[in-house]
């Protein structure tokens, strides 16, 4: 199956996999700033990023699939949301020094099977 055949169903946009977790956990968190900064790893077409942005987060979101990022950008514009999307291999995230208040893994890390890749991702998460 192609990526689009598996993930290209806009009817499920609001029912993304990490939504129940985010709905449970986010109200319990206290942030220093009114608009906390979030990073989503493996954002796909952007439902999690939109969810966070609609709740006042500034959002950076990355995915390996250019088609997913194109769709995510279009949906964000349609919803009048500013989300910084980038096509990125999460095993090659630069250690930029940006401090995130929340980092969300949208079932991205489970696909990284080599230890070197996992070390790289966790180093970037610790740096952020």
C-alpha positions in Angstrom: 0.0 0.0 0.0 1.1 3.5 -0.6 1.3 6.1 2.2 -1.7 7.9 0.7 -3.8 4.7 0.7 -3.1 4.2 4.4 -3.1 7.7 5.8 -5.0 9.8 3.3 -8.4 9.7 4.9 -9.5 13.2 6.0 -12.6 11.9 7.7 -10.4 10.7 10.6 -8.5 13.9 11.1 -10.1 14.8 14.5 -9.6 11.2 15.8 -5.9 11.0 15.7 -4.1 8.4 17.9 -2.6 10.7 20.6 -5.7 12.8 21.1 -7.1 10.9 24.2 -3.6 11.1 25.8 -3.3 14.9 25.1 -6.8 15.6 26.3 -6.0 13.8 29.6 -2.5 15.2 30.2 -2.5 18.8 28.9 -5.0 20.2 31.5 -2.7 18.9 34.2 0.4 20.6 32.9 1.4 24.1 34.0 3.5 26.3 31.7 5.7 29.3 32.3 4.4 31.1 29.3 0.9 31.8 28.0 1.7 30.3 24.6 4.0 27.3 25.3 6.1 25.8 22.5 5.4 22.3 21.3 7.3 19.9 19.0 5.5 17.0 17.3 7.5 14.2 15.9 5.9 12.2 13.1 3.1 14.8 12.6 1.7 13.2 9.5 -1.0 15.4 8.0 -1.1 17.5 11.1 -4.1 16.6 13.3 -2.0 16.7 16.5 -0.2 19.9 15.5 -3.6 21.6 14.8 -5.0 20.3 18.1 -2.1 21.9 20.0 -2.2 25.2 18.0 -6.0 25.4 18.5 -5.3 25.3 22.3 -2.8 28.1 22.2 0.5 26.4 21.6 3.2 27.6 19.2 3.9 24.5 17.2 6.8 23.0 15.3 6.0 19.7 13.6 8.1 17.3 11.6 7.5 14.3 9.4 9.6 12.3 6.9 6.9 12.2 4.2 6.8 15.4 2.0 3.2 14.6 0.9 2.1 14.6 4.5 3.7 17.9 5.2 2.1 19.4 2.1 -1.3 18.3 3.3 -0.6 19.5 6.9 0.4 22.9 5.6 -2.8 23.2 3.5 -5.0 22.1 6.4 -3.3 24.6 8.8 -4.0 27.4 6.3 -7.6 26.3 6.0 -8.0 26.5 9.8 -6.2 29.8 10.0 -3.4 28.3 12.1 0.3 29.1 12.0 2.3 25.9 12.4 5.9 25.5 11.4 6.1 22.3 9.5 9.2 20.7 8.1 10.2 17.6 6.3 12.7 16.0 8.6 14.2 12.6 9.3 13.8 12.5 13.1 17.1 10.6 13.4 18.8 13.7 11.9 17.1 16.5 13.9 19.7 19.3 14.4 20.5 20.0 18.1 19.3 23.6 17.7 19.0 24.5 21.4 15.3 25.4 21.1 13.6 24.7 24.4 10.3 23.0 24.0 7.6 23.0 26.7 6.1 19.8 25.2 7.4 17.2 22.8 4.8 14.8 21.4 5.8 11.6 19.7 2.9 10.6 17.3 4.0 7.0 17.0 7.2 7.9 15.3 9.8 6.5 17.6 8.4 2.9 17.4 9.5 2.9 13.8 13.2 3.6 14.6 14.7 0.2 15.0 18.5 0.9 15.1 20.1 1.9 18.3 22.1 4.7 16.6 18.9 6.3 15.3 17.2 6.1 18.7 20.3 7.6 20.4 20.1 10.5 17.9 16.4 11.2 18.4 16.7 11.1 22.2 19.8 13.4 22.1 17.7 15.9 20.1 14.8 15.5 22.5 17.0 16.1 25.5 18.5 19.1 23.8 15.0 20.5 23.2 
